[in-house]
Amino acid sequence: MASGSARSVAELIDDVETTMDEASSERLGSELFGVIAVLDAQPTLRRALSEPAVPVENKQQLGDAVFGGQIGRPALDVLSAAVGKRWSRPGHLSDALEEVAIIATAASAEESGKLDDVEDELFRFGRILDANPDLREALSDPGVSVEGKRSLLDDVLGRKVGKVTKNLLTQVVAGRHGSPTRGIAHFQSVLAARHQRLLATAWVATDLNTEQRARMTKALSDIYHREVHLDVVVDPTVIGGVRVMVGDDLIDSSVETRLAEAQRQLIG
C-alpha cells in the first residue's frame, strides 16, 4: 500500500480505537465487513467514496444515504472518517475498512486476554487447509457462493474454535484475498502489526512443552527486541534441532541441515 494510504490507515485505526469499547466492537466489525462486501461488489460506489476531487461532505452524505439504514452509528462514523481521508487507489478504502473490522472483531479477545488463543486458532486452521487440499479448494472455489463456503466452514469448525476466531474465518472465506490461506495470513499480519508483535513459526520433531515454548519465545524476543508470537509445527522430517522462521529470516539448527551442509563441504 502506498505511503499516503498507509498513513491514512494508521490514522483511521487510531481514531477508532479511542472510541471503541468491548460491547460494541463485535457489531462494529461485522457491520464494517458488510460495508466492504458492498464496496467490493460496486466499484463505481467505491470510486465515488474515495475520489479526492469530490468534496468530503459530499462523500460523507453519499455514505450516509447508501448505508444509513443498514448499519449503526459507530460503523457510519468509521465510514465517514474513512472517506474523509486520502487514498492512493479506490481499493485502499476497502482495505483500510477491513483492517479496522479485523481489529474491532478481535477487540473482545484482546480485552479478555485471549488474543493469543485467536492467533493460535487462525494458525492451526491454516495448517488444516495446508493438509486438506479438497477443503482448501472448496473454500477458494469462485463457483461456490459465499453462503455455501460459510456453511461448509461452520460444519468443519463446529465448536473447535472460539467465537472471535469463527467470526474472523467467516470473513476470510468471503474471498477478498483469493485463497483462504492468504486471507488467514493477512488477518494474522494485521493483528500482529497492530500489537507490535512479530510472528514466528518453529518446526520441531516433537512438540514443545510450556516451558520450552516460553524460553524460545523469550530468546526470539531478545534477538529482535520485539514481542513475538510463536507458532509451533511438529514435523517428523526435522531430525533434532529446530527451524524457525521470523518474517523473512530463517534460523535453522536442525540435524538434517547440518548434515546437508557437511555433505556439501565434502563434495566441494
C-alpha positions, 0 to 999 in steps of 0.5 A: 500500500502506498505511503499516503494510504498507509498513513491514512490507515494508521490514522483511521485505526487510531481514531477508532480505537479511542472510541471503541469499547468491548460491547460494541466492537463485535457489531462494529466489525461485522457491520464494517465487513458488510460495508466492504462486501458492498464496496467490493461488489460496486466499484463505481460506489467505491470510486465515488467514496474515495475520489479526492476531487469530490468534496468530503461532505459530499462523500460523507452524505453519499455514505450516509444515504447508501448505508444509513439504514443498514448499519449503526452509528459507530460503523457510519462514523468509521465510514465517514472518517474513512472517506474523509481521508486520502487514498492512493487507489479506490481499493485502499478504502476497502482495505483500510475498512477491513483492517479496522473490522479485523481489529474491532472483531478481535477487540473482545479477545484482546480485552479478555486476554485471549488474543493469543488463543485467536492467533493460535486458532487462525494458525492451526486452521491454516495448517488444516487447509495446508493438509486438506487440499479438497477443503482448501479448494472448496473454500477458494472455489469462485463457483461456490457462493459465499453462503455455501463456503460459510456453511461448509466452514461452520460444519468443519469448525463446529465448536473447535474454535472460539467465537472471535476466531469463527467470526474472523474465518467467516470473513476470510472465506468471503474471498477478498484475498483469493485463497483462504490461506492468504486471507488467514495470513493477512488477518494474522499480519494485521493483528500482529502489526497492530500489537507490535508483535512479530510472528514466528513459526518453529518446526520441531520433531516433537512438540514443545512443552510450556516451558520450552515454548516460553524460553524460545519465545523469550530468546526470539524476543531478545534477538529482535527486541520485539514481542513475538508470537510463536507458532509451533509445527511438529514435523517428523522430517526435522531430525533434532534441532529446530527451524524457525522462521521470523518474517523473512529470516530463517534460523535453522539448527536442525540435524538434517541441515547440518548434515546437508551442509557437511555433505556439501563441504565434502563434495566441494 
